Amino acid sequence: MKIQKFKKRIGIIGFGCVGQGLYDVVEANKHLGLEVGRICVKDKEKPRTLPTAAFTYDVQELLQDKSLDILAELISDPEEALLIVRQALLQGRTVVSANKKMIAENLPELIQLQQRYGGVLLYEASVCGSIPILRTLEAYYGAEPLLEVRGILNGSSNYILSKLQNEGGTYASALQQAQALGFAEADPALDVEGIDALNKLCILAAHAYGLLVHPDQVLHFGISHITPEVVELAASLGAKIKLVATIKPDQEGNVSLQVIPTFVTADDALHAVEAEFNGVEINARFAGQQFLKGRGAGSHPTGSAVWADVTAALRGYRYTYPKLCVNSPAAVMAADAVTLLLQGPEQQLKSLLQQLRPLEVYSMEVPGQVVVRVKPQEVFQQQELIKQNNIFVALIPQSVPLEDVLQLDASPAAAFVS
């Protein structure tokens, strides 16, 4: 007796880079019994790889179509994405999404909707492209305390930094190359200002520590004001500049988060993460360290992550948020002072330092550069002022031999801030 197989139908909402990638993966795996039932797009005039007849322009046609077993929300507008996902979950539907901003800013509501109406929302593709980090945290570390989770979470900015450090040139030229290859958008602000990595970090916090935190509560800086002088300084110290996102608990069980350009030395696993790749390091209390690396940008890597969510959801998988059920941590600023490099116009630096209240200030040989020892809370309070004044900020870990290499003065350069 032959067993009849019934096809599962997917509705795709949005047909940009990720939507096209998902479509390609589904078409390449027809033997698994899945098919694209409907595709909804917004722009009727935009050239596409499929004929016009393949698309609808009314998202309600998909939301009301009960023959679709799963919906893939893959649009860029976070507000519109929230309306779509919210309506689907209110209907008890199964949805996958790659919209990290929408998820990071609304995760408490999205979890509540799933619990109340029985729907399922998976969003592996919203964090680190092809790396299965969320399922790894849930399946392997759901009951184990984590000492730290850190990583490079944005492939676009990592590609730009790799270009600068391996080939030289300017930030503007590296950004242009990233845009030409499709690793950065025409408006790259979300990537280069650290916002994309910030949203991903907030999502990771829920699965790694049971912490629901809004992105506005997190210290974050980007790479848009990096200069060749900063890249040269890092190289002279045996380091590279990487945009590093970190989550770390304190002794009370509360959690500090930050996204900041960082001097990364060769003994650090993140040092070797190049081009559009992402890398995540998990440091568990009992299991020790684990490192995951994969492509974080591009149509097919992200499309494959959506595909993994689709197939998992159709097999009945859903997030259980194990640590959210037992933990109630708060988001806090780290208590210990950190060492930062600040680079920018000298007048703006002087003005900033008067507001920043650093514990120590050291002048540098390069004009417009200073090194400060400062509490993270002070930096967070002046975060907007720092950005408005186009000042580049980078964290210098204790492992970087800054004093020995640069022979800094043993006393703060008080004259700089007078």
Summary of the structure (lengths in Angstrom):
residues: 418
radius of gyration: 22.8
end to end distance: 88.4
largest distance: 88.6
contacts: 1411
relative contact order: 0.13
helix: 41%
strand: 22%
